[in-house]
Amino acid sequence: MSTEIAEDVVVASPALIDEKNLLRSIIRLSWPVVAQQISFSMVQLVDTALVGHLGDDSLAGVRLAGQILWFSQAGIIATGVGATAIVARTVGAGDTKKASSILQTAFVLALALGIVMGILMFFAGGWWLGVLGAEPEAQKAGGDWLRAAAFGMPFLALLYAANSAQQGAGDTRTPMVIGVVINIVNIVVAYSLINGTGIAPKLGVVGSGIGFAVTEIVGCFLVIAVLSSGRRRLSWHPREMRTFDVGVAKRIANIGGPAGLEQLQFNIAFMIYTSIVASLGTVQLAAHGVTLGIQSLTFNIGFGLGIAATALVGQSLGAGRPDLAERSAYLTMRYSLVFMIANAFILAIFGEQITSLFVGGQDADQVIHLGGQLLFIFAFAMPGLAVSLSLGGALRGAGDTRSVLYVMAGSTWIVRLIPAYLLALHFGLGAQGAWLAAVADISVRALLMAWRFRQGKWKHIRV
């Protein structure tokens, strides 16, 4: 990635950004992402509740399987991040036709990666669970879920690439609508197949995995229908899968590669982190898994504002306006702090009550009590998470994905893992100790992101 200043951009106000009312542009871009993420998180929580009532082993196995699912998406996320940054720059420069051609190449890359990841999940998922330290029954449940979910990976890859490119182009509403629709599909299919409602067979955790696969298939066909209609800023048709631009692929890899490595290293580290908690027993692992799902719901506003920062910064730089990019990033960070701190108070005060909504089984009281404690601890991470999500999104939008990789890797491996092991096992603090280490990691990460952004080197990066 070159650090030379791009000399071929036109200095102007991007057409998709209201410079006089920047907050309006931020809200317009972020609220659909927030709605989409909330619906996605709600489905995760509903799945957790449905599987949780099958017992602690099923819950622990499916939550561990979810970690493997995230691990397998590193390459897919790399393609999405690369496509987002390049499309945002291209749209900011006023060339939507070229932006659509970038999407074509991103689709081919995503499909290839999705097929490979699906195969690995199907054949090696059970082995991965064993490496994570899952107990035999939990390993069986998680393996069953992964084999069913593997069939949806190619479709998930295409859907993710399309959503990322559209968000970079400033269209966050289309991914939101599709996200809400497919999440409703997931709830209906998963509930029916887990419990055997109506003519549907009772499949337990396998039903949840099938629900995931069906959801991604439906979402993929919906996004292809939208892009093929020609009514959105970006357009695409299935026959264009034969088109592949090697130069564009290299640009996507150059920007997205570090983002993929970031995701890969984080998931490896998080697997080690989860294995530390798993070694503490099924009850602590179950509480850890449930509260992870709950916390994902709490930072959706910060995540949405981070996506808005990515699009705003990329489009501003594409139009030759680094000053507007900087203003956009700092404004999204301030609003992210306000909302995330408000969420922190909710977690700290109502942690046990929230956890109780998603837990059943013979050890429910223990899981609920521990879950409340973990959410109280995590509340202290919310300000740091607000800063890292918004400024991390801004740096990615500028194409400075290498710096984000270095920050994430350093804080995760040094500040999270080592203290988590010592606090949880050596000092006997259990899952609470591991979550204290997570708070330290997120806080240090925020400081480093802020320092890197303040340096301003991101303003001169070519993508």
C-alpha positions as CSV (number, residue, x, y, z in Angstrom):
1,M,0.0,0.0,0.0
2,S,1.6,3.3,-1.1
3,T,1.6,6.3,1.3
4,E,1.9,8.8,-1.6
5,I,-0.7,11.5,-1.9
6,A,-3.2,10.8,-4.7
7,E,-2.9,13.7,-7.2
8,D,-5.7,12.6,-9.6
9,V,-8.7,13.3,-7.3
10,V,-11.1,16.2,-7.8
11,V,-11.4,18.5,-4.8
12,A,-15.1,18.8,-4.1
13,S,-17.8,18.0,-1.7
14,P,-18.9,14.4,-2.2
15,A,-22.4,14.3,-3.7
16,L,-23.6,11.8,-1.1
17,I,-22.5,13.8,1.9
18,D,-24.4,16.9,3.2
19,E,-21.5,19.0,4.3
20,K,-23.6,21.7,5.8
21,N,-25.5,19.2,7.9
22,L,-22.9,16.5,8.5
23,L,-24.9,14.9,11.3
24,R,-27.8,14.2,8.9
25,S,-25.4,12.3,6.6
26,I,-24.1,10.3,9.6
27,I,-27.6,9.5,10.7
28,R,-28.7,8.5,7.2
29,L,-25.8,6.1,6.8
30,S,-25.8,4.7,10.3
31,W,-29.4,4.1,11.4
32,P,-30.0,1.3,8.8
33,V,-26.8,-0.4,9.9
34,V,-27.9,-0.2,13.5
35,A,-31.3,-1.6,12.6
36,Q,-29.7,-4.4,10.6
37,Q,-27.3,-5.3,13.4
38,I,-30.0,-5.2,16.0
39,S,-32.1,-7.6,14.0
40,F,-29.1,-9.8,13.5
41,S,-28.3,-9.8,17.2
42,M,-31.8,-10.5,18.1
43,V,-31.8,-13.6,15.9
44,Q,-28.6,-14.7,17.6
45,L,-30.2,-14.2,21.0
46,V,-33.4,-16.0,19.9
47,D,-31.3,-18.9,18.7
48,T,-29.4,-18.9,22.0
49,A,-32.6,-19.0,23.9
50,L,-34.0,-21.8,21.7
51,V,-30.9,-23.9,21.9
52,G,-30.3,-22.9,25.6
53,H,-33.5,-24.6,26.6
54,L,-32.1,-27.8,25.1
55,G,-29.5,-27.9,27.9
56,D,-26.1,-26.5,28.8
57,D,-24.2,-28.9,26.5
58,S,-26.2,-27.8,23.5
59,L,-25.8,-24.1,24.4
60,A,-22.1,-24.4,25.0
61,G,-21.5,-26.4,21.8
62,V,-23.4,-24.0,19.6
63,R,-21.7,-21.0,21.1
64,L,-18.3,-22.6,20.5
65,A,-19.4,-23.4,16.9
66,G,-20.3,-19.7,16.5
67,Q,-16.6,-18.9,17.3
68,I,-15.5,-21.3,14.5
69,L,-18.0,-19.7,12.2
70,W,-16.4,-16.3,12.8
71,F,-12.9,-17.7,12.3
72,S,-13.9,-19.2,9.0
73,Q,-15.1,-15.8,7.7
74,A,-11.7,-14.1,7.8
75,G,-11.2,-14.2,4.0
76,I,-14.8,-13.2,3.4
77,I,-14.4,-10.2,5.6
78,A,-11.2,-9.2,3.9
79,T,-13.0,-9.1,0.6
80,G,-15.8,-7.0,2.1
81,V,-13.4,-4.5,3.7
82,G,-11.4,-4.1,0.5
83,A,-14.5,-3.7,-1.6
84,T,-16.0,-1.1,0.9
85,A,-12.9,1.1,0.8
86,I,-12.4,1.0,-2.9
87,V,-16.0,1.4,-3.8
88,A,-16.3,4.4,-1.3
89,R,-13.4,6.1,-3.0
90,T,-14.7,5.5,-6.5
91,V,-18.2,6.7,-5.6
92,G,-16.7,9.7,-3.9
93,A,-14.9,10.5,-7.2
94,G,-18.3,10.2,-9.0
95,D,-17.7,7.0,-11.0
96,T,-20.5,4.6,-10.0
97,K,-20.1,2.5,-13.2
98,K,-16.5,1.6,-12.1
99,A,-17.8,0.9,-8.6
100,S,-20.2,-1.7,-10.0
101,S,-17.3,-3.4,-11.9
102,I,-15.4,-3.6,-8.6
103,L,-18.3,-5.4,-7.1
104,Q,-18.1,-8.0,-9.9
105,T,-14.6,-9.0,-9.0
106,A,-15.4,-8.9,-5.3
107,F,-18.2,-11.4,-5.9
108,V,-15.9,-13.9,-7.6
109,L,-13.4,-13.7,-4.8
110,A,-16.1,-14.1,-2.2
111,L,-17.7,-17.1,-3.8
112,A,-14.4,-19.0,-4.0
113,L,-13.6,-18.2,-0.4
114,G,-17.1,-19.2,0.7
115,I,-16.9,-22.6,-1.0
116,V,-13.5,-23.4,0.7
117,M,-14.7,-22.3,4.1
118,G,-17.9,-24.3,3.8
119,I,-15.9,-27.5,3.0
120,L,-13.6,-26.9,6.0
121,M,-16.5,-26.3,8.4
122,F,-18.2,-29.5,7.2
123,F,-15.3,-31.8,7.5
124,A,-13.1,-30.2,10.2
125,G,-15.7,-28.5,12.5
126,G,-15.8,-31.3,15.0
127,W,-12.0,-31.4,15.3
128,W,-11.9,-27.6,15.8
129,L,-14.3,-27.9,18.7
130,G,-12.1,-30.5,20.3
131,V,-9.1,-28.2,20.0
132,L,-11.1,-25.6,21.8
133,G,-11.6,-27.9,24.8
134,A,-15.3,-28.6,24.3
135,E,-16.6,-31.5,26.5
136,P,-17.8,-34.6,24.5
137,E,-21.6,-33.7,24.5
138,A,-20.9,-30.1,23.7
139,Q,-18.5,-31.1,20.9
140,K,-21.1,-33.3,19.3
141,A,-23.8,-30.6,19.4
142,G,-21.5,-28.0,18.0
143,G,-20.2,-30.4,15.3
144,D,-23.8,-31.1,14.2
145,W,-24.6,-27.4,14.0
146,L,-21.4,-26.7,11.9
147,R,-22.1,-29.4,9.4
148,A,-25.7,-28.1,8.8
149,A,-24.5,-24.5,8.6
150,A,-21.7,-25.2,6.2
151,F,-24.0,-25.3,3.2
152,G,-24.8,-21.6,3.7
153,M,-21.2,-20.4,3.6
154,P,-20.9,-19.6,-0.2
155,F,-24.2,-17.7,-0.1
156,L,-23.1,-15.8,3.1
157,A,-19.9,-14.8,1.3
158,L,-21.8,-13.4,-1.7
159,L,-24.2,-11.6,0.6
160,Y,-21.4,-10.1,2.7
161,A,-19.5,-8.8,-0.4
162,A,-22.7,-7.2,-1.8
163,N,-23.6,-5.6,1.5
164,S,-20.1,-4.2,2.0
165,A,-19.9,-2.7,-1.4
166,Q,-23.4,-1.1,-1.1
167,Q,-22.4,0.4,2.3
168,G,-19.3,1.8,0.8
169,A,-21.4,3.4,-1.9
170,G,-23.6,5.0,0.7
171,D,-26.6,2.6,0.4
172,T,-27.0,1.2,3.9
173,R,-30.8,0.8,3.6
174,T,-30.8,-2.1,1.1
175,P,-28.6,-4.3,3.3
176,M,-30.9,-3.3,6.3
177,V,-34.1,-4.4,4.6
178,I,-32.6,-7.7,3.4
179,G,-31.1,-8.3,6.8
180,V,-34.4,-7.8,8.6
181,V,-36.2,-10.1,6.1
182,I,-33.8,-13.0,6.3
183,N,-33.5,-12.8,10.1
184,I,-37.3,-13.3,10.2
185,V,-36.8,-16.3,8.0
186,N,-34.1,-17.6,10.3
187,I,-36.4,-17.3,13.4
188,V,-39.2,-19.1,11.7
189,V,-37.1,-21.9,10.2
190,A,-34.9,-22.4,13.3
191,Y,-37.8,-22.4,15.7
192,S,-39.7,-24.9,13.6
193,L,-36.8,-27.3,13.1
194,I,-35.5,-27.1,16.6
195,N,-38.8,-27.9,18.2
196,G,-40.6,-29.8,15.4
197,T,-43.5,-27.4,14.9
198,G,-46.2,-28.4,12.4
199,I,-44.9,-30.6,9.6
200,A,-41.3,-29.8,10.5
201,P,-39.2,-32.5,12.1
202,K,-37.7,-32.0,15.5
203,L,-34.0,-31.7,14.8
204,G,-32.6,-29.9,17.9
205,V,-29.3,-28.0,17.3
206,V,-29.2,-29.3,13.7
207,G,-32.4,-27.3,13.1
208,S,-30.6,-24.1,14.2
209,G,-27.7,-24.9,11.7
210,I,-30.2,-25.4,8.9
211,G,-31.9,-22.2,9.8
212,F,-28.6,-20.4,9.4
213,A,-28.0,-22.0,6.0
214,V,-31.5,-21.3,4.7
215,T,-31.2,-17.7,5.8
216,E,-28.0,-17.1,3.9
217,I,-29.4,-18.7,0.7
218,V,-32.5,-16.5,0.8
219,G,-30.4,-13.4,1.5
220,C,-28.1,-14.1,-1.4
221,F,-31.0,-14.4,-3.9
222,L,-32.6,-11.3,-2.5
223,V,-29.5,-9.2,-3.0
224,I,-28.9,-10.5,-6.4
225,A,-32.5,-9.6,-7.4
226,V,-32.0,-6.1,-6.0
227,L,-28.7,-5.5,-7.8
228,S,-30.0,-7.0,-11.1
229,S,-32.9,-4.6,-11.1
230,G,-30.7,-1.6,-11.8
231,R,-32.5,0.6,-9.3
232,R,-29.7,1.0,-6.9
233,R,-26.4,2.9,-7.1
234,L,-24.6,-0.3,-7.8
235,S,-25.7,-2.9,-10.3
236,W,-24.8,-6.5,-11.0
237,H,-26.1,-9.5,-12.9
238,P,-25.3,-13.3,-12.4
239,R,-23.8,-13.5,-16.0
240,E,-21.1,-11.1,-14.9
241,M,-19.6,-13.8,-12.6
242,R,-17.5,-14.6,-15.6
243,T,-15.9,-11.2,-15.4
244,F,-12.8,-11.0,-13.2
245,D,-10.3,-8.0,-13.1
246,V,-7.0,-9.1,-11.8
247,G,-5.9,-5.5,-11.1
248,V,-9.0,-4.9,-9.0
249,A,-8.5,-8.2,-7.2
250,K,-5.0,-7.1,-6.2
251,R,-6.4,-3.8,-4.9
252,I,-9.0,-5.6,-2.9
253,A,-6.4,-7.9,-1.5
254,N,-4.0,-5.1,-0.7
255,I,-6.6,-3.2,1.4
256,G,-8.6,-6.2,2.6
257,G,-5.7,-8.6,3.3
258,P,-4.7,-6.9,6.5
259,A,-8.3,-6.8,7.6
260,G,-8.6,-10.5,6.9
261,L,-5.4,-11.1,9.0
262,E,-6.9,-8.9,11.7
263,Q,-10.0,-11.0,11.8
264,L,-8.0,-14.3,11.6
265,Q,-5.6,-13.4,14.4
266,F,-8.4,-12.1,16.6
267,N,-10.4,-15.2,16.1
268,I,-7.4,-17.4,16.9
269,A,-6.8,-15.4,20.0
270,F,-10.5,-15.4,20.9
271,M,-10.5,-19.2,20.5
272,I,-7.6,-19.4,23.0
273,Y,-9.5,-16.9,25.2
274,T,-12.6,-19.1,25.0
275,S,-10.7,-22.2,25.7
276,I,-9.5,-20.6,28.9
277,V,-13.1,-20.0,29.9
278,A,-14.1,-23.5,28.7
279,S,-11.6,-25.1,31.0
280,L,-13.5,-23.6,33.9
281,G,-16.5,-25.9,33.3
282,T,-19.8,-25.9,31.4
283,V,-21.6,-23.4,33.6
284,Q,-19.0,-20.7,33.2
285,L,-18.8,-21.4,29.5
286,A,-22.6,-21.2,29.1
287,A,-22.7,-17.9,31.0
288,H,-19.8,-16.6,28.8
289,G,-21.6,-17.6,25.6
290,V,-24.9,-16.1,26.6
291,T,-23.4,-12.8,27.7
292,L,-21.4,-12.6,24.5
293,G,-24.7,-12.7,22.6
294,I,-26.2,-10.0,24.8
295,Q,-23.2,-7.7,24.6
296,S,-23.3,-7.9,20.8
297,L,-26.7,-6.3,20.9
298,T,-25.5,-3.4,23.1
299,F,-22.8,-2.1,20.8
300,N,-24.8,-2.1,17.6
301,I,-25.1,1.7,17.6
302,G,-21.3,2.0,17.8
303,F,-21.0,-0.5,15.1
304,G,-23.4,1.4,12.8
305,L,-21.6,4.6,13.4
306,G,-18.3,2.9,12.6
307,I,-19.7,1.8,9.2
308,A,-20.9,5.3,8.6
309,A,-17.4,6.6,9.4
310,T,-16.0,4.1,6.9
311,A,-18.3,5.3,4.0
312,L,-17.9,9.0,4.9
313,V,-14.1,8.9,5.2
314,G,-13.7,6.9,2.0
315,Q,-16.0,9.0,-0.1
316,S,-14.5,12.3,1.3
317,L,-11.0,11.1,0.4
318,G,-12.2,10.0,-3.1
319,A,-13.4,13.6,-3.6
320,G,-10.1,15.1,-2.3
321,R,-11.5,16.3,1.0
322,P,-9.4,14.9,3.9
323,D,-10.7,17.8,6.0
324,L,-14.3,16.6,5.6
325,A,-13.1,13.0,6.3
326,E,-11.6,14.1,9.6
327,R,-14.6,16.0,10.7
328,S,-16.9,13.1,9.9
329,A,-14.8,10.6,11.9
330,Y,-14.6,12.8,15.0
331,L,-18.3,13.5,14.9
332,T,-19.3,9.8,14.6
333,M,-16.9,9.1,17.6
334,R,-18.6,11.7,19.8
335,Y,-22.1,10.3,19.1
336,S,-20.9,6.8,19.6
337,L,-19.6,7.7,23.0
338,V,-22.9,9.1,24.1
339,F,-24.9,6.1,23.1
340,M,-22.4,3.5,24.3
341,I,-22.1,5.0,27.7
342,A,-25.9,5.0,28.0
343,N,-25.8,1.2,27.2
344,A,-23.1,0.7,29.8
345,F,-25.5,1.9,32.5
346,I,-28.2,-0.5,31.3
347,L,-25.7,-3.5,31.4
348,A,-24.4,-2.5,34.9
349,I,-27.9,-2.2,36.4
350,F,-30.0,-4.8,34.7
351,G,-27.4,-7.5,33.8
352,E,-29.0,-10.4,35.7
353,Q,-32.5,-9.6,34.5
354,I,-31.4,-9.5,30.9
355,T,-29.4,-12.7,31.2
356,S,-32.5,-14.5,32.7
357,L,-34.4,-14.0,29.4
358,F,-32.1,-16.3,27.5
359,V,-31.2,-19.1,29.9
360,G,-32.9,-22.3,31.0
361,G,-31.9,-25.8,32.3
362,Q,-30.9,-27.2,35.6
363,D,-28.0,-24.7,36.2
364,A,-30.0,-21.7,35.1
365,D,-29.6,-19.8,38.4
366,Q,-25.8,-20.1,38.4
367,V,-25.6,-19.1,34.7
368,I,-27.9,-16.0,35.3
369,H,-25.9,-14.8,38.4
370,L,-22.6,-15.2,36.6
371,G,-23.9,-13.6,33.5
372,G,-25.0,-10.5,35.4
373,Q,-21.5,-10.2,36.9
374,L,-19.9,-10.5,33.4
375,L,-22.2,-7.8,32.0
376,F,-21.4,-5.5,34.9
377,I,-17.7,-5.9,34.1
378,F,-18.2,-5.4,30.4
379,A,-20.0,-2.1,31.0
380,F,-16.6,-0.5,31.8
381,A,-15.4,-1.4,28.3
382,M,-18.2,0.6,26.5
383,P,-16.4,4.0,26.2
384,G,-13.3,2.3,24.7
385,L,-15.4,0.2,22.4
386,A,-17.1,3.4,21.1
387,V,-13.8,5.0,20.2
388,S,-12.3,1.9,18.6
389,L,-15.3,1.1,16.5
390,S,-15.7,4.7,15.1
391,L,-12.0,5.5,14.5
392,G,-11.2,1.9,13.4
393,G,-14.0,2.3,10.9
394,A,-12.6,5.6,9.7
395,L,-9.1,4.1,9.3
396,R,-10.5,1.2,7.3
397,G,-12.4,3.6,5.1
398,A,-9.1,5.4,4.4
399,G,-7.5,2.1,3.5
400,D,-5.2,2.2,6.6
401,T,-6.0,-1.4,7.4
402,R,-2.5,-2.3,8.3
403,S,-2.4,0.0,11.3
404,V,-5.7,-1.4,12.5
405,L,-4.2,-4.9,12.2
406,Y,-1.2,-4.0,14.3
407,V,-3.3,-2.3,17.0
408,M,-5.8,-5.2,17.2
409,A,-3.0,-7.9,17.3
410,G,-1.0,-6.1,19.9
411,S,-3.8,-5.4,22.3
412,T,-5.5,-8.8,21.9
413,W,-2.5,-11.0,22.4
414,I,-0.6,-8.9,25.0
415,V,-3.3,-7.1,26.9
416,R,-6.1,-9.6,26.7
417,L,-4.8,-13.2,26.6
418,I,-1.9,-13.1,29.1
419,P,-3.9,-11.3,31.8
420,A,-7.0,-13.5,31.1
421,Y,-4.9,-16.7,31.7
422,L,-3.4,-15.3,34.9
423,L,-6.6,-13.8,36.3
424,A,-8.9,-16.6,35.4
425,L,-6.7,-19.6,36.3
426,H,-3.7,-18.5,38.3
427,F,-5.5,-16.1,40.6
428,G,-8.7,-18.1,40.6
429,L,-11.0,-15.3,39.4
430,G,-12.7,-17.5,36.8
431,A,-14.7,-16.0,33.9
432,Q,-14.8,-12.7,35.7
433,G,-11.0,-12.5,35.5
434,A,-11.1,-13.2,31.8
435,W,-13.7,-10.5,31.2
436,L,-11.6,-8.0,33.2
437,A,-8.8,-8.7,30.7
438,A,-11.2,-8.0,27.8
439,V,-12.0,-4.6,29.3
440,A,-8.3,-3.8,29.5
441,D,-7.8,-4.9,25.9
442,I,-10.6,-2.8,24.5
443,S,-9.5,0.3,26.5
444,V,-5.9,0.1,25.3
445,R,-7.1,-0.6,21.7
446,A,-9.1,2.7,21.8
447,L,-6.1,4.7,23.0
448,L,-4.0,3.3,20.2
449,M,-6.7,3.9,17.5
450,A,-7.0,7.5,18.6
451,W,-3.3,8.0,18.5
452,R,-3.0,6.6,15.0
453,F,-5.9,8.6,13.7
454,R,-4.6,11.8,15.2
455,Q,-1.3,11.3,13.3
456,G,-3.1,11.9,10.1
457,K,-1.1,9.5,7.9
458,W,-4.3,7.9,6.7
459,K,-5.0,11.0,4.7
460,H,-2.3,10.2,2.1
461,I,-3.0,6.5,1.4
462,R,-3.8,5.3,-2.1
463,V,-6.2,2.4,-2.5
